């Protein structure tokens, strides 16, 4: 895992939307972003955590075992 010193906390909002929707386009709509912008944010999050976090399947995006490192932080409010 890379250093999280400069981690963009907004990426956790992207991750939370993807966990809820399990679909990139619907998550982008939920956040009022374009699909390419959300895909780029997911790429940045994956690179920051050095884990794919979610993988595309025929049933939408499915979490990898590594998703548990950041999903608990999304639900804290």
N, C-alpha and C positions, 0 to 999 in steps of 0.2 A: 504494500500500500504506500502510496506517495504521502508526503507530508500534507497535513490538512491545514497548514498555517494560512494558506490563501484559498481555502475551500469556499465556494460560492453557496451559501445556504439556500439560495433560491432554487438550486438543483433538487433540494429535498421536496419542494412543492411539485416539481415535475415528476419525481419518483412516486410521490403519494398519488398523484392523478393517474399515473400509469398502473399503479397497484389497484386502484379503484376500478378503472375502466378496462384494463387489460387490452387496450387497443390504442395505438398511437394517434390516429385521427380524432377519436372521441376525447382522448385526454387533452389534445391540443385545443379542441373546441371548448372544453371545460375551462381551460386556462386562458382562453382568448388569444391563442398563439396560432401561427401557421404550423402545418405538419412538419415542414422542413426545420423550422426553429425548434420544435420540440425534439425532433430526431437529433439535432445538433446538441441540444442540452443533454439528452440521454448519452450521447457519445462522450461528452465532457465528464459526466458523472461516472460512466464506466471507466474512463481513463484515470480519473481521480482515485477511484477505489480499486482499480486494477481487477475488476470483476465484471462479467457481462450483466449481472443483476437480473435481467429479464431476457428470455429468448423467445423468438417468434415460433409459434406452432400453428397448426391448422385451426385451433380453438382460441387464437389470440396470443397475447404475451403471457408467458408463464415464468414465475420467479425461479431463480437458481438458488441453491443453498446459501449462497453469499448474500442474498437480499436481506437476510435477518440482521446483518450488521447495521443497516441504515433504516429499515422500516420502523423499528420502535421509536426512533427520533421523530418520525413523521406524525405519529399519533399523539405526541405530547402537546397539549394546549391548555 
